[in-house]
Amino acid sequence: MFRHLGASREIMAEIESRQPTEPLGTDSETLYGLGLELYAYLIFVNCLTPYGFLHERQFYLDSFIISPSSLASYSTFGIMFAGLHDLFALIPQISLLFRDRLIDQESGIIEPSIACVELHTQLERCLEDWNLSQKDLVSPFLSDDCKHDLSKVIKILQLGIEIYLVASMQGLSIVNPKIVCQLQSHVDGILDLALALHYSQWSPILLWPIVISGSCIVQRQQQKHLTKALRESKYRMNHVTRTISLLHRLWGNPDPLIYGPYGLYLTISQSDTTFSIL
């Protein structure tokens, strides 16, 4: 996946460099805009480890990754994100916080640095202040059922991002019982909502929060429920099978560090560095 993303980025850079003298036609520009959004989406949902920690999972923080709303000029904008682009854009920024927090801890700095606290506060505020804008919806005429499902999708993504944000600030290990209880509460919420959306059109974009929350599941019954739901996915694709295998390796590891996003990072680094989701 990441090699393909790297090659795609080179093609996009080549197209951009030719724009002044060889501007794209209408049809080509439409396809290009869709390609940029798909590329950004794949970057976001594969931010599962601290930024830059695994060479095999390197990616660039291009301007449209930091601010995907810059793609709004393309007619296809919103096809992948359904208006949730600014929520997705928080994910790679949290992976930067995760990296910085781990670097501090590994150098002997136990308490979060001022820079980490400031970045955490900024990201937390962005998450709390986010609201879905009607102008960002692909279709402003959603049915009541679709609106209801979309509200669940938003909540799942918000809870997944909050898990990632909270866990990233903890760094190497999560030992505070209050934090563990908070994460478990978010896991409960995600699983309840996700199971209700199991057969909906929205299920394909829920795998990132499912994997992040899955890394925090310690209850055997919940592990079984999630495994069953993934196995019965109507999208019978290889990345879903790999997701099940990855989570089973994480759950089966008795090391107390193998919990949460840091445990997910260790599991990926030890067993499947090229793991990717769509």
Secondary structure, DSSP 4 states (H G I P E B T S, - for coil): -HHHHHHHHHHHHHHHHHTTTSPPPHHHHHHHHHHHHHHHHHHHHT--S-TTS-GGG-----HHHH-GGGGTTSTTTTTTTTT-HHHHTHHHHHHHHHHHHHHHHHTT--SPPHHHHHHHHHHHHHHHH----GGGSS-S---HHHHHHHHHHHHHHHHHHHHHHHHHHHTT----HHHHHHHHHHHHHHHHHHHHTTTSTTGGGGHHHHHHHHTT---HHHHHHHHHHHHT-SS--HHHHHHHHHHHHHHT---TTSSHHHHHHHHHHHH-TT----
